[in-house]
């Protein structure tokens, strides 16, 4: 069995155990971070008992559950002879005794002041039995299992942070390569992933003596502002066999007690979000900013020893935003510490966030030797970029790691890097980065010479065009300009590369007396400001606004070929964008884009191949978009008012000023997709307010969510992995009142059916946006066939749904083929 398959099976097993434990806790302990704390303490408790048992089996003595604690050991708790009340008493006593015991400080820290925040012995016993399914026999795997637990719970996401995927952590640690004699810090350690990886990396590098391991343990340090996170980090390190973790509760950005502590290596994925009003730092930072991402990078640079190294994950704002603090920070990086930038895919932090990030590689010694900065791009990291992050075969991280390590080796050895031409990146002179004063750190911005592997000659976009025409808006004060028959479009009118739906029409006089231009059919419109990156091949004459440029294509160039190649450059457009209020690219930047240009016949062959795939996509999407569950109602079936057989409730009206970063998540209409829940766009509120005002609006696993505003009728079922959740207005939850009369699955299909959704829409109010609510829902009826018939209908619908899912997957496969076809144009294998 392959290691990746074993890992996948292990992940699924851990997720199942965690899901079971959460189902038991969620009614008593609603917040994920608190659930994580309860599972953590129980898991460590079991682990310590297992350590005692192993010691006894080898002829030694127990270390943790001795004396008064002996009756509290894990196997005693799991004895079938113990009543729930006795299990409750012994477990509470065991935690209290561990918090006071003469054991290592890390254990006392975990159990000091520990308490169980509910009084329900049966729930506690069932919860501990769920934890008992964790296998602690293989202590090498228990630390990895714990990290999977943290990932599954998403504790940091609910606290305004995003857990760093372990494979990304390991990549950074391998590149930075910490040594056994070096001091190592994570100033925002969260659950301790970087520290655990660094510990393992150094231990794998060579046989360490007991003294070496002791020094390494003392040299590893972590800070976190949250006591809970500091505790989770301590546990993580302990489970990776670091017996004396040094993790401190410390506010890195506002406290000064440790300001004079410096380190040889710093590894971090600091929080990207700043609280409302910004951070209020002390005055010792170089940067004059209240943005957490700016201050953390400033801190890391300033707290490296001379010759120190760092790997830090940053959001795109650090890479290219034009605010003064960001620009000053980038200048300091380029001049004093930065040696490389690694661009990561936008979905690395799914399901917590789709935020785009990069890794900064700092080395104060090598930076002084280097005349340039190396830029690398990771297109694939071994997982798809959806919310589930499923394993795929494409992984650029090993190649990027090898090329980046070779670049650093050359710098360290004093060898020339003039002939260094990485497959995954490029080296840019510092002078060029400094040119213009913005110190932009987006590697795509500097690809003027294109990738070295391109198969066809590279030309600038302007060389493919007779001209590039700008747009404009005729004066809206002149009514006579807006009564013509010539389409005038903005980016909002562009639907896809083949479709635009004009909403406004102008006269020839408006064209003559304004900045707009007429783009004759058969050419290309590229949006370069609002709606940046949209592209459209116009099959009718059209005028454009100032947000777009019209490409008048030369003879001998296939306009459709240009469109497909430019669609591949959308991310580059966005990385080049400038402007504080409206982000955009200039006409010059657009015209100087480099693209491969094969002969015309080859262009046409490429277009024919791509459009063949696109036709399959269009057909598959037509199935996906148009299929709806349909229930053929038998006249013999009873029609019942929905309120008689189902509970339904709309969420409260939560004001925007009540939102905060981190806290109790809220599900809004944008989070309810057709058939699934997507929390990437959710907001949060204070958990205390939830307890005081809105506890009865908390969603439960199995609830059916239904949107009642905007797009009426998006339906999804809540799973335990989504909890805790609070409804917001315009989201209604449903649940059957009696599943022997109405199954929840049949209710779900009824709510999705056209007859139900169309019936609600007919009652809805509002002209610009349709709205309905409980008063409209209670007037709706649903069919109520016998339960066996309900089950048969659900089974048939689910079979159809499997075919729809197959079409969705087919469309995704064809999209991949289009990407591969365009990739071949660029010389990718």
Secondary structure, 3 states (H helix, E strand, C coil): CCHHHHHHHHHHHHHHHHHHHHHHHCCCCCCHHHHHHHHHHHHHHHHHHHHHHHHHHCCCCCCCCCHHHHHHCHHHHCCCCCCHHHHHHHHHHHHHHHHHCCCCHHHHHHHCCCCCCCCCHHHHHHHHHHHCCCCCCCHHHHHHHHHHHHHHHCHHHHCCCCCCCHHHHHHHHHHHCCCCCCCEEECCCCCCHHHHHHHHHHHHHCCCCHHHHHHHHHHEEEEECCHHHHHHHHHHHHHCCCCCCCEEECCCCCCCCCCCCCEEEEEECCCCCCCCCCCCCCCCCCCCCCCHHHHHHHHHHHCEEEEEEEEEEEEHHHHHCCCHHHHHHHHHHHHHCEEEEEECCCCCCCCCCCCCEEEEEEEHHHHHHCCEEEEEECCCEEECCCCCCCEEEEECHHHHHHHHHHHHHHHHHCCCCCCCCCCCEEEEEHHHHHCCCCCCCCHHHHCCCCCCCCCCCEEEHHHHEEEEEECCCCCCCCHHHHCCCEEEECHHHEEECCEECCCEEECHHHHHCCCCCEECCCCEEEECCCCCCCEEECCCCEEECCCEEEEEECCCCCHHHHHHHHHCCHHHHHHHCECCCCCECCHHHHHCCEEECCCHHHHHHHHHHHHHHHHHHHHHHHHHHHCCCCCCCCCCCEEEEHHHHEEEEECECCCHHHCCCCCEEEECHHHECCCCECHHHCEEECHHHHHHHHHHHECCCCCEEEECECCCCCEEECCHHHCCCEEECCEEEEEECCCCCCCHHHHHHHHHCHHHHHHHHHHCECCCCCECCHHHHCCCEEEECCHHHHHHHHHHHHHHHHHHHHHHHHHHHHHHHHHHHHHHHCCCC
